[in-house]
Amino acid sequence: MSSDNIENYQETKNMVEHVDEISEKGRISSVLKRWRTAIHNINKKYSKPRLKMTPLVKVSLLALRLYLILLVIILSYKFYTMVM
């Protein structure tokens, strides 16, 4: 097992062990705590990219970002002119 898998297993095991404690605090807080833990684990797992991108891919992604920003600006302008 890799170190990430071992850490995830240990965190999951700890979550299961604390079910009794969580049930005493209330359902909403336990759900929020589980979601927070799950999101933290996902963010930690994908914090470093695994794929190497070529310069062409990086330029293409930058062009797509700029295009999406342009579309949002145009859409905002259109909404503003229709409202006013």
Kinemage of the C-alpha trace (Angstrom):
@kinemage 1
@onewidth
@group {chain A} dominant
@subgroup {mainchain}
@vectorlist {calphas} color= white
{ca met a 1} P 0.000 0.000 0.000
{ca ser a 2} L 1.201 3.499 -0.714
{ca ser a 3} L 1.540 6.052 2.056
{ca asp a 4} L -1.572 7.933 0.797
{ca asn a 5} L -3.639 4.768 0.962
{ca ile a 6} L -2.353 3.980 4.448
{ca glu a 7} L -3.171 7.499 5.649
{ca asn a 8} L -6.655 7.343 4.117
{ca tyr a 9} L -7.230 3.936 5.700
{ca gln a 10} L -6.125 5.179 9.112
{ca glu a 11} L -8.314 8.302 8.853
{ca thr a 12} L -11.290 6.195 7.799
{ca lys a 13} L -10.641 3.798 10.681
{ca asn a 14} L -10.460 6.733 13.103
{ca met a 15} L -13.747 8.091 11.763
{ca val a 16} L -15.427 4.743 12.359
{ca glu a 17} L -14.062 4.551 15.905
{ca his a 18} L -15.492 7.965 16.744
{ca val a 19} L -19.065 7.238 15.620
{ca asp a 20} L -20.282 7.087 19.213
{ca glu a 21} L -18.734 10.448 20.022
{ca ile a 22} L -20.148 12.038 16.888
{ca ser a 23} L -23.668 10.735 17.509
{ca glu a 24} L -23.681 12.544 20.847
{ca lys a 25} L -22.851 15.891 19.189
{ca gly a 26} L -25.729 15.776 16.730
{ca arg a 27} L -26.380 14.732 13.186
{ca ile a 28} L -25.698 18.024 11.433
{ca ser a 29} L -22.316 18.569 13.029
{ca ser a 30} L -21.296 14.983 12.312
{ca val a 31} L -22.283 15.305 8.653
{ca leu a 32} L -20.383 18.574 8.327
{ca lys a 33} L -17.338 17.058 10.003
{ca arg a 34} L -17.375 14.033 7.669
{ca trp a 35} L -17.729 16.299 4.624
{ca arg a 36} L -14.892 18.492 5.835
{ca thr a 37} L -12.682 15.446 6.361
{ca ala a 38} L -13.582 14.015 2.955
{ca ile a 39} L -12.887 17.313 1.191
{ca his a 40} L -9.600 17.689 3.064
{ca asn a 41} L -8.526 14.173 2.004
{ca ile a 42} L -9.424 14.844 -1.644
{ca asn a 43} L -7.590 18.181 -1.662
{ca lys a 44} L -4.550 16.573 -0.055
{ca lys a 45} L -4.556 13.699 -2.548
{ca tyr a 46} L -4.733 15.931 -5.624
{ca ser a 47} L -2.577 18.817 -4.388
{ca lys a 48} L 0.279 17.815 -6.684
{ca pro a 49} L -0.441 17.083 -10.354
{ca arg a 50} L 0.523 13.622 -11.527
{ca leu a 51} L 0.547 14.384 -15.246
{ca lys a 52} L 3.231 16.329 -17.018
{ca met a 53} L 1.871 18.856 -19.497
{ca thr a 54} L 3.581 19.849 -22.690
{ca pro a 55} L 3.895 23.556 -23.477
{ca leu a 56} L 1.198 23.201 -26.159
{ca val a 57} L -1.251 21.825 -23.594
{ca lys a 58} L -0.452 24.661 -21.184
{ca val a 59} L -1.022 27.253 -23.918
{ca ser a 60} L -4.281 25.574 -24.921
{ca leu a 61} L -5.546 25.589 -21.338
{ca leu a 62} L -4.594 29.247 -20.973
{ca ala a 63} L -6.480 30.071 -24.182
{ca leu a 64} L -9.550 28.231 -22.876
{ca arg a 65} L -9.407 30.131 -19.576
{ca leu a 66} L -9.165 33.455 -21.390
{ca tyr a 67} L -12.046 32.466 -23.671
{ca leu a 68} L -14.229 31.566 -20.689
{ca ile a 69} L -13.397 34.861 -18.978
{ca leu a 70} L -14.312 36.705 -22.188
{ca leu a 71} L -17.637 34.861 -22.353
{ca val a 72} L -18.427 35.781 -18.742
{ca ile a 73} L -17.612 39.432 -19.443
{ca ile a 74} L -19.833 39.462 -22.541
{ca leu a 75} L -22.657 37.758 -20.664
{ca ser a 76} L -22.350 40.227 -17.774
{ca tyr a 77} L -22.363 43.173 -20.190
{ca lys a 78} L -25.440 41.827 -21.969
{ca phe a 79} L -27.252 41.371 -18.655
{ca tyr a 80} L -26.238 44.871 -17.523
{ca thr a 81} L -27.481 46.502 -20.751
{ca met a 82} L -30.801 44.632 -20.636
{ca val a 83} L -31.451 45.566 -17.010
{ca met a 84} L -30.602 49.234 -17.480
